[in-house]
Amino acid sequence: MHSELNRLISALQEFYARERFILDRDAGERTLTHRLAVHVERNFLGWDVDCDYNRLGERRMILPRGTIVSTDDTLGKSIYPDIVVHRRAVPENLLAIELRKAANHQPVEHDRHKLMALTDPHLWFAYWIGVLLVLDRTGLRGAEVYAGARLDRPLTAWLATRLVHMGLLAS
């Protein structure tokens, strides 16, 4: 997982170096998500990178009722991860990224629950890794790593150390 997270760090370095215009103007979360996805794609050659992707092959990605992300409909809840690194046709799911702006005052719990569900090995669309990124204009304000339907504290600490070392996260 370190290799994949190092590629994500490289994408974040490129993002903060090249996207000053939209960062300085406080662009919307969808704009930031798209631009980060462009840099993620450059660092994950051979993989498909998509925003708001809700498919697994030909099927829609739906969380079954009773999962940790609540739903009121009878079939389940469609979910749209902000950025995914995957193979569309196989399907093979590597990395799901949830991005939020530091100024977002909505509870972060929904993003955390979504990443727990997306990395749940008991669901047919499990991603190997999930990452929550909290973006600010000058750098990250937080990063969490999810694997196996839970917050992976050792990987989160490893990622935080690397991000601090690279100047992307305040210590």
C-alpha positions as CSV (number, residue, x, y, z in Angstrom):
1,M,0.0,0.0,0.0
2,H,3.0,2.3,0.5
3,S,3.7,2.4,-3.2
4,E,0.1,3.5,-4.0
5,L,0.1,6.1,-1.3
6,N,3.5,7.4,-2.5
7,R,1.9,7.8,-6.0
8,L,-1.0,9.7,-4.4
9,I,1.6,12.0,-2.6
10,S,3.2,12.7,-5.9
11,A,-0.2,13.7,-7.4
12,L,-0.8,16.0,-4.4
13,Q,2.6,17.6,-4.9
14,E,1.8,18.3,-8.5
15,F,-1.7,19.5,-7.6
16,Y,-0.5,22.1,-5.1
17,A,2.4,23.2,-7.4
18,R,0.2,23.6,-10.6
19,E,-3.2,24.5,-9.4
20,R,-2.5,27.8,-7.6
21,F,-5.1,29.7,-9.7
22,I,-8.1,27.6,-8.5
23,L,-6.7,27.2,-5.0
24,D,-6.2,30.9,-4.6
25,R,-9.7,31.7,-5.8
26,D,-11.3,29.2,-3.5
27,A,-12.8,27.1,-6.3
28,G,-15.6,24.6,-5.5
29,E,-15.0,21.1,-4.3
30,R,-16.0,19.5,-7.6
31,T,-13.4,21.7,-9.5
32,L,-10.7,20.7,-7.0
33,T,-11.7,17.0,-7.3
34,H,-11.5,17.1,-11.0
35,R,-8.1,18.8,-11.1
36,L,-6.7,16.4,-8.5
37,A,-8.0,13.5,-10.5
38,V,-5.9,14.8,-13.5
39,H,-2.8,14.6,-11.4
40,V,-3.7,11.2,-9.9
41,E,-4.2,9.9,-13.5
42,R,-0.6,10.9,-14.4
43,N,0.7,8.9,-11.4
44,F,-1.3,5.8,-11.9
45,L,-0.4,4.8,-15.5
46,G,-2.3,1.7,-16.7
47,W,-5.3,2.4,-14.4
48,D,-8.5,4.2,-15.1
49,V,-9.2,7.3,-13.0
50,D,-12.7,8.7,-12.7
51,C,-14.7,11.2,-10.7
52,D,-18.1,10.4,-9.3
53,Y,-18.0,6.9,-10.8
54,N,-20.9,4.7,-9.7
55,R,-20.3,1.5,-11.7
56,L,-18.7,-1.9,-11.3
57,G,-18.6,-3.2,-14.8
58,E,-22.1,-2.9,-16.1
59,R,-23.7,-2.7,-12.7
60,R,-24.5,0.4,-10.6
61,M,-22.6,0.6,-7.4
62,I,-25.2,0.4,-4.7
63,L,-24.7,-0.1,-1.0
64,P,-27.0,-2.7,0.3
65,R,-29.6,-1.8,3.0
66,G,-28.2,-2.0,6.5
67,T,-24.6,-0.9,5.6
68,I,-23.0,1.8,7.6
69,V,-24.0,4.5,5.2
70,S,-27.8,4.9,5.8
71,T,-30.3,4.7,3.0
72,D,-34.1,5.1,2.9
73,D,-34.7,3.4,-0.4
74,T,-35.6,-0.4,-0.7
75,L,-32.8,-1.3,-3.1
76,G,-29.9,0.4,-1.4
77,K,-28.1,3.7,-1.9
78,S,-26.2,4.7,-5.0
79,I,-22.8,6.1,-4.1
80,Y,-20.4,8.2,-6.0
81,P,-16.8,8.3,-4.7
82,D,-15.1,11.6,-5.5
83,I,-12.1,10.0,-7.3
84,V,-11.5,6.3,-8.0
85,V,-8.5,4.5,-9.4
86,H,-9.7,1.3,-10.9
87,R,-10.0,-0.9,-14.1
88,R,-13.4,-0.3,-15.6
89,A,-13.8,-3.5,-17.6
90,V,-12.3,-6.1,-15.3
91,P,-13.5,-4.7,-12.8
92,E,-10.7,-4.1,-10.3
93,N,-10.8,-1.4,-7.6
94,L,-7.6,0.0,-6.2
95,L,-8.1,3.4,-4.6
96,A,-11.2,5.5,-3.6
97,I,-10.6,9.1,-2.6
98,E,-13.0,11.3,-0.8
99,L,-12.0,15.0,-0.9
100,R,-13.4,17.8,1.1
101,K,-12.4,21.4,1.6
102,A,-11.2,22.5,5.0
103,A,-13.9,25.2,5.0
104,N,-16.7,22.5,4.6
105,H,-18.7,22.6,7.8
106,Q,-20.8,19.5,7.1
107,P,-20.0,16.6,9.4
108,V,-17.0,14.5,8.1
109,E,-18.7,11.3,9.3
110,H,-20.5,10.7,6.0
111,D,-17.2,10.7,4.1
112,R,-15.7,8.4,6.7
113,H,-18.6,6.0,6.6
114,K,-18.5,5.9,2.8
115,L,-14.8,5.0,2.8
116,M,-15.5,2.3,5.4
117,A,-18.2,0.9,3.1
118,L,-16.1,1.2,-0.1
119,T,-13.2,-0.7,1.5
120,D,-15.4,-3.4,3.1
121,P,-14.1,-6.8,1.8
122,H,-17.5,-8.3,2.2
123,L,-19.1,-6.1,-0.4
124,W,-18.6,-6.9,-4.1
125,F,-17.0,-3.6,-5.0
126,A,-14.4,-3.3,-2.3
127,Y,-11.5,-0.9,-2.9
128,W,-8.1,-2.0,-1.7
129,I,-7.5,1.5,-0.1
130,G,-9.7,4.5,0.7
131,V,-8.2,7.9,1.5
132,L,-10.0,11.0,3.0
133,L,-8.2,14.2,2.1
134,V,-9.1,17.6,3.7
135,L,-7.8,20.3,1.3
136,D,-6.9,23.9,2.1
137,R,-5.5,26.6,-0.1
138,T,-1.9,26.0,1.0
139,G,-1.8,22.3,1.8
140,L,-3.7,19.5,3.4
141,R,-5.4,19.9,6.8
142,G,-5.9,16.2,7.2
143,A,-5.6,12.8,5.7
144,E,-6.9,9.4,6.7
145,V,-6.4,5.9,5.2
146,Y,-9.1,3.2,5.2
147,A,-8.6,-0.5,4.5
148,G,-10.7,-3.5,5.4
149,A,-13.8,-1.3,6.3
150,R,-11.9,0.6,9.0
151,L,-9.6,3.5,9.6
152,D,-6.1,2.1,9.3
153,R,-4.3,4.0,12.0
154,P,-0.7,2.8,11.2
155,L,-1.1,3.7,7.5
156,T,-2.7,7.0,8.4
157,A,0.3,7.8,10.7
158,W,2.7,6.7,7.9
159,L,0.9,8.9,5.4
160,A,0.8,11.9,7.7
161,T,4.5,11.6,8.3
162,R,5.3,11.5,4.6
163,L,2.9,14.4,3.9
164,V,4.6,16.5,6.7
165,H,8.0,15.6,5.3
166,M,6.9,16.7,1.8
167,G,5.5,20.0,3.1
168,L,2.0,19.1,2.2
169,L,0.5,18.7,5.7
170,A,1.0,21.0,8.7
171,S,2.6,19.1,11.6
